[in-house]
Amino acid sequence: MNLIFLKSLLFYFCFVLVFEFNPDIYSQSKIASEVKIINVSDLELILEEGKGSAILINVWATWCEPCREKFPDLVKLSDEYKMSIRFIGISADEVDDLGSKVIPFLEKQNAQFENYLIKVAEPEDFIDLLNKDWSGAIPATFIYDKKGKQTEVLIGKQSYEEFESSIKKVIN
């Protein structure tokens, strides 16, 4: 009886040590569990429900070099401004790449903001929803004010300062 109790107690303490004192393990599993595959209707709902708070949507892909280069800036900004603006990442990768490329990339970046992978039959529907004048080129960042009005579209690689300036316009 005492041996079973001691083994249970040892297991409990090991569990606590691993998950309470190693935040990287927890955060990585949190990232992986929160990447959802969405369609255009899901994105419409996300935008509608987001009214009342400022939103930054970044469309990216693991195969896009400029996307990968600027991603650390988005992670840093999301950590700094998470109480003021909602950060959403939307991967344009193939659905089959979710587990092999997208999630490992997000884990490596320690991206703690919302992330989705878009699955669309017609890319134009997705493009038009975010901005009818957008060509579909990535990286692309769309910034919305608290009323749900799109205030800026940033196409291509942006600097930390450019992102921050755009964020400050909608949170002040």
C-alpha positions, -999 to +999 in steps of 0.1 A: +000+000+000+028+025+009+047+017-023+016+025-045+011+057-026+048+067-030+047+059-068+016+080-072+031+109-052+063+107-073+043+107-105+024+138-093+055+157-084+071+148-118+040+160-136+040+193-116+077+199-123+074+193-160+043+213-166+045+240-140+082+248-142+087+243-179+064+268-196+079+259-231+063+225-230+029+239-221+030+268-245+040+246-274+012+222-269-012+252-265-001+265-299-006+232-316-040+226-301-053+261-311-044+261-348-077+256-366-085+251-402-111+277-413-130+287-444-142+321-456-175+318-436-154+311-404-133+342-411-164+363-416-176+352-382-142+359-366-143+394-380-179+400-370-173+387-334-141+408-333-160+441-334-153+460-302-116+454-303-088+464-326-076+435-348-044+428-367-047+399-392-015+387-408-016+363-438+016+343-441+030+310-452+059+288-442+072+288-478+072+326-479+107+339-470+096+375-462+068+360-440+092+340-420+117+369-417+091+393-402+073+368-380+095+373-349+085+410-350+048+401-349+054+377-320+072+404-301+045+430-308+017+405-298+034+400-265+037+438-260+003+448-272-019+418-264-041+437-240-048+464-267-052+446-300-062+411-311-035+394-332-046+368-357-023+348-380-037+331-410-015+306-428-019+302-465-001+268-464-017+236-477-039+218-452-016+188-455+013+209-441-005+219-409+012+192-387+045+190-406+053+227-413+028+252-398+026+240-362+064+234-359+070+269-373+046+285-348+061+265-319+096+275-329+085+312-330+065+308-297+035+324-313+010+328-285-017+346-306-046+331-325-035+312-356-056+296-383-050+278-416-073+290-444-089+263-466-107+278-496-122+265-528-120+299-544-090+321-532-108+352-546-135+348-519-108+350-492-090+378-509-122+399-514-133+394-478-100+409-465-097+436-491-111+437-527-080+457-538-056+431-524-038+410-551-034+381-527+004+387-523+019+377-489+029+387-464-002+408-460-014+425-428-048+440-423-056+463-394-091+470-381-102+496-355-126+488-327-156+495-349-145+468-374-134+492-400-102+483-419-078+511-414-046+498-431-033+472-455+004+464-453+016+443-482+051+428-481+077+427-455+073+454-429+096+466-401+088+463-364+084+501-364+059+501-393+038+475-376+039+493-343+030+526-359-001+510-375-011+494-342-008+526-323-032+543-347-061+519-338-055+516-301-052+552-292 
